[in-house]
Amino acid sequence: MPRCTGPNRFLTGVLMVLMSLTAAGSAAGQGISLDERLRLLAQAYPSTVAEIDGKEVVFKSGARLEVDDGQEKSHAEKLVGADIEDMLSQVYPIGRCYDGAGPARNVDPGRIRNETFFRQVYGNSRRAVEKNLVVLPWFKSKLRVTRKHGVDAALSRVAKDLAELPAKYRRFFETTSGGHNWRTIAGTKRLSVHSFGAAVDLNIKFADYWRWAGGKPGNVPRYRNKIPQAMVEVFERHGFIWGGKWYHFDTMHFEFRPELIAIARLSEARGCQH
């Protein structure tokens, strides 16, 4: 189980649900059902999600979003038009479920996103998102991130833990390439999670990116990474996933996805079953 420090009620709630789900399906080798994934998703965003009834995500705003559109999709199609089931379909590898090797073809846990969900969670427009942005001190720089769902507080805890790592790691994280930036993902019409103030890019000098490595969508010939695993584990401990665990890798990128971290911990507890 990840270490929880400080007044992190958000992740504490997620962990409580995780413990109950593990107890309910404690036998090693049991996979994680869609209902369990949906429960963890709802628990991750309690101030926005009212309930998930198995067929729809019901938001406190009154908006509703279907869980499964009933369409079978290729990986490329999921990236363009994911429903909620698609978004949760790939399990992020963590702890003993991560072997440090480059991900298999089109294994991109976290890159498959439903943009409507993120707009409901963080704001449906640039103006709505900007109302919740704060400036966070970050070593030799500053970050603009959202305070929604405790993203700013989680990043503050990340910074505290990073500061406790040996000095040799500092060059990787003291300087960043930014937090909030309302923009689309390169080569797409989809909004980046940076648009919602829920992602941070570390020092670009040590970054590796699938396009820079000569990759094309669905065909990335070589995996590269310079980011130390000790740093990755700090971010994961506080609810962030790492783009270095994607087939279409982006090693300087971390985004706040506590539902995926919780699903990952449940998978680990069940013998790395999906």
Protein Blocks (a to p, Z undefined) as FASTA:
>chain_A
ZZdedjdfklmmmmmmmmmmmmmmmpghiacdfklmmmmmmmmmmmlmmbdehjaccdfk
opacdfbgoiacdfklmmmmccfklmmmpccdehjlbgoiacdehiaghjaccfklmmmm
nopbfklmmmmgccddehjbccdddfehhlmmmmmmmmmmmmmpcfklmmmmmpccbjad
cdddehiabdcfklnopaccddfklgccfklnopaehiafbdcdfbdfklmmmmmmnopa
cfklcfbacfkbccddfklmmmmmmmmmnoopZZ
